[in-house]
Amino acid sequence: MNFPSSLPSRLLALLSPSYRRAQDARRATDTWRAFDEQRHYDAYLARCRAAFGRSPVPVADAELEQCGFRYLRALSADAAAACIAELEAGHPQLLKKNSRHLEGFKLSDARLKALLDQILRGPVDQAVAGFFSSEYLVHWAAFSLTRAAPEQESVSFRWHCDKGPSRHLKLIVYLNPTAQHGGNTEFMDIASTLAVAERGYVFNKTRTRTGNTGQLARLAGRPLVTELREREAGEAVLFQPSRALHRGISPTRGSRLTATLCLLPSPVRWDRALQSGALSDLAVDEKWHDDALAFLAKLEARLEPATAGA
């Protein structure tokens, strides 16, 4: 595109394709920096790591670190079925503030704690603690109901990353199997995500989201690595939601039920953090803390001195 030579040189620079490409390439890193540096999530992670006292220290999972996602089992099929029965005894409700697209169920505090005791152990616990090199907490938990539909209204069913600190995790536990409903979640590995991010797609306006992988491959100028696996009841995927592109696949044969946990580093075990009021409610609270260090100070103030660093 040619611009009139009468335009001021600075404005010409702002309008130039090379400038726009540079701005687009920085969008993802600028978004991570806003959380990691400006909201102090990097400093928060360092404080949590300094308090880590496990021995032996869990080993970081290479697949989770390099690909951005890892499949594992979180519940037995029987435990998943029992969870569904308990959820369906209640009434569906909206789960997220200012959103009409996240529908699901609530559990009592006692039942949530009992379910987390089943999920956050063994390989799941080791993978999460190994990723953070610290203890961790449940930032929020959602028990979601996605009804069968040819296409979902939510833009979460198009390729996207979740805004947030660069080092946080989500765990999606599929309570009923893919074969029952046809729904799923597809993932793109971190290297492919970065190739797309360099072209300005990641964290762009939601109206630009697409479910067309070929379109993103053309944008990136290279083949993209994606993975979509059918899930059995109780199987899960642990992933880096701000660094690995992902999209929901709409159920077509029935409703999909999932338990989703958002996980952050913590100076204490997740159960102590839960007891101390660390859990956010998406229907009421803002999604992220304005200042992670201020959140840490409040958490530490509520902990008994004997539990700090435990």
N, C-alpha and C positions, 0 to 999 in steps of 0.2 A: 504494500500500500504506500502511495506517495502522498506526503502532506505538503501544504503550501509553504513555500520558503519564507513567507512573511511571519509565520508563527515564531514566538520566542524560542530560543534554542533549548531552554529547560523543558518547555512544554513538548517540543518535538521529541526530546529524550523520553519523556513520560509516555508518549503515544507510540513509541517505536516497538516493533515486535520483540526485539531482543530484550528491552526493559520488561515488557509484560511477561516474557518467558522466565526472566530472572525472578520476578515477583512470584509467579506461579510456583517455581521450584522451591521457594522459601516458605510457601504456605504451611506445609506440614511441620517443618522444623520450627517455624515461628509459633505454631500452635502448641507443640510440645514444650517449647521454652516458656510460654506463658504460664503453663502449669508447673513445670519443673523449677523454674527460677523465680518467677514473679509470685507464684502462690506457694513457693518453698517446699514443693514435694521432694526435690532432690535432697534438701537438708533434712527433711523429715525421714527419708529413707536412710540417710547416714546415721541419724540418731537411733533408729530402730536396729540397724546392723550393729551399732556399738553396744547395744543391750543384749545381743543374741548370746545365749548361754548353752545351747545344745551341744552335746558331745556323744557321738561324733557329729560333725556338721553335715547336714544333708548335701548331697552332690547335685549340682545344677543339671537339669535334664537337657541334653543336647538338642533333642528334637523340638522341645518347647522354645528354646533359646534361638535356634537357627531358623526353623520353619515358622514359628509363631503360634503353633497349635500342637496339641498332643491328645490323642484319644486314650481313654482309660475307662475302667468301671468304677462307679461311685456308689451304687446300691445294688443289692441282689434284686432279681426280678420280683420276688415276693415282697420285699420292702418297698419297691416302686409301686406295686399294686396296692399295698396297704396305704401308701401316701395318697394315691389317687382316690381311694375310697374315702379317706378322711377329708380331702379337699372337696370332693363332690357332695359331701354332706352339708357344705355351706352354700352360699349364694355368690355367683360371679359378681365382681365389682371392678371399677376402674382403679388401677394400681399406681398410676403416674400423674404427678402434678402437671396440669396444663396439657394433658394428652388424652384423647378419646380412643387411642389405638391399643393401649396395653390393658387387657382385661384378664382377670384372674381371681385368685383366692387369697385369703389371709389365714395364717395359723396363729394360735395362741403362743405367747412367749415360751411356755413350757414345751409345747409340741415342736416349735421351731428349734429349740435347744436340743431336744431329743433327736430330731432329724439331722441336725448338723453334726451331732456326735457320731452318727452312722456314716456321714459323707466324708467328713474331714479327718480321715485316718488313713493309715497304710500308704499306698502309692500316691493318693491325692495329696495327703499331708506332706509327704516327702518332696513331691514335685513343686508344690507351692512354696514351702520353706526353702528349698534349693534355689528356686528362681529369685526370691527376694534376698537370700542369705540373711534372713531374719525371721522372727515370728510374724504372724499375719493376723488380720481381723476381717470380719465380714462387714463391709461398708454398707451394703444393702442386699436384701434377698427378695426375689419376686417369683411367685408361683403362677405362671402364665397359662392362659387358655387361648389358643389360636384356632378359630373355627374354620372349617373347610370353605374355600373360596377360590375361584379361578385366578384372582389377583387380589392381593392385600392392599388396603389403603395406605398402610404405614410404609414410609420410605426405608424402613429397616429391611425390607425385602428387596432392596437394590444394593449394589456394591457400596460399602461405606466403611470407614473407621469411626470409632467412638472417640469423641473429644475427652481428654483427661490426661493425667500424667503419663509419661512414656513407659513407666514401670508400674503397671497394674494389671490385674488378671480378671478374667471372667471364667466361671465354670458353668456350663449348661448341662444339666442332668435331664435326659429324655425319659420321662416317666412312663410313657407308652411307646411301643415300637414303631419305627418308620413304616413297616408293612401294614400297620393298622390304619394309618392316616395319610401317608404319602408326604408328610412335611419333613423338613430337614434344615440344616445350615451348611452352606458351602463356604470354603475358606480359600484364600490366596496366600501364598507364602510371602515372607517378609521381603525377599529380594524382588519379587514381582510387584509387590505393593510399593516399594521404593521407586521402581521404574515408572509406575503410574503416578506416584506422588511428584516426581520430577517434572511431570507435565501439568501439574496444578489441579489434578482431580481430587485428591484426598483433602477433606475438610473444606471443599468448595460448597457453594450453596446447595441446599437439599434438592432444589428443582433440577439440578444438573445430574443427579444420581441416575444410574442406569443398571439394568440387570444383564446387559449384553456384554459378555466377556470378550467377544471378538472386537467390539468397538473399543474397549480398553486396550486390547493388544495392539490395535492399529495406532491408538494414541501413544502408547509406550514405545512403539516401533520394535517390538520383540514378542516372542511367545510368552505366555503367562502360565505359571504353575498353579493349578487349583486342585482342590480335593473335596469330594463329596462321598461320604460313607453312610450306608444305612445303619441305623442304631437300633439295638435291642433295648427292651425296658431296663432301666437302671444304668445303661451306658452313658458316658459323658464325654465332653470335649473341654479341655482347659486351653485357653488361648489369650494372646495379647491383643486386646480389642482396639487399642489406639495405634498399633503398628502392623496389624495384619488385616487386610481388607476381608470382609465377610458379608454374606447376605442370607436372609431367610428364604427358604423354599416353602411356598404356600401348601398347606395340607389340602388334599383333594378328595379324600374318602371319609374323613371324620375329623374330630377335633384333636389337636396336638396339645399335650400337657407337659410343661417343662418346669424345672426348678432352676433358677439362674442366681448365682452368687457373684457379687462384685467384691473382689479381694484386694486389700491394701496391706503394706507392711505394718507391723505393730511392734511396740517394745515388749509386749507380753503375749501369751498364748491367746488364741481367738476366743476361748470360753471366758477368760478373765476380762478381755476387752468387751465382750458381749454383756457380761454382768455389770460392767461399769458404764453402760449406756452408749457404746460406740456405734450401735446400729442406727442407720438413717432410714427414714420412711419416705419413699419416693412420692407418696401421695401428699406429703406435707413439706418436707425439707427440700432445699436446693440440692442439685445432684452432686456438686462438689463443694468442698470447703473453700472459703475465700483465702484462708491462710492455713496451710497444713500444720505449721508450727504452733499456731494458736489452738488448733484442734488437739494437738499432742499435749499441750500444757493443760487443757481441760481434762483430757483423759488421765494424765498422770496425777492430777489433783484428786480425782475420784478413786484412784487405786489405793488400796491399803499399802503402807510402806513396805510390808513384808512381801508384797507381790510385785513390786516394781522390778523390772528386769527378769521376772520369772518366766 
